[in-house]
């Protein structure tokens, strides 16, 4: 039986879940744009990518809450580290265009 209360498991899942959700949401909006249900013009340049990245990053909150309820502190620490790394990547990627 695999012990899932490990830091590396939380780190791995905390990196994979937002990445998958970002790809799914980006493809969903591309499909809606092709069908004419969504507009490609946004409030500013790369608005959709920035917003979808934040929404995907926020998916880790659900993961942290699930680990907190199960009292898996080590896995939750891994998710917190992954969220911090992804937030810094987001800030590096989109921060210069915001400030």
Protein Blocks (a to p, Z undefined) as FASTA:
>chain_A
ZZfbbfklmmmmmmmmmmmmmmmmmmmmmmmmmnopacfbdfbehklmmmmmmmmmmmmm
mmmmmmmmnopaklmmmmmmmmmmmmmmmmmmmmmmmZZ
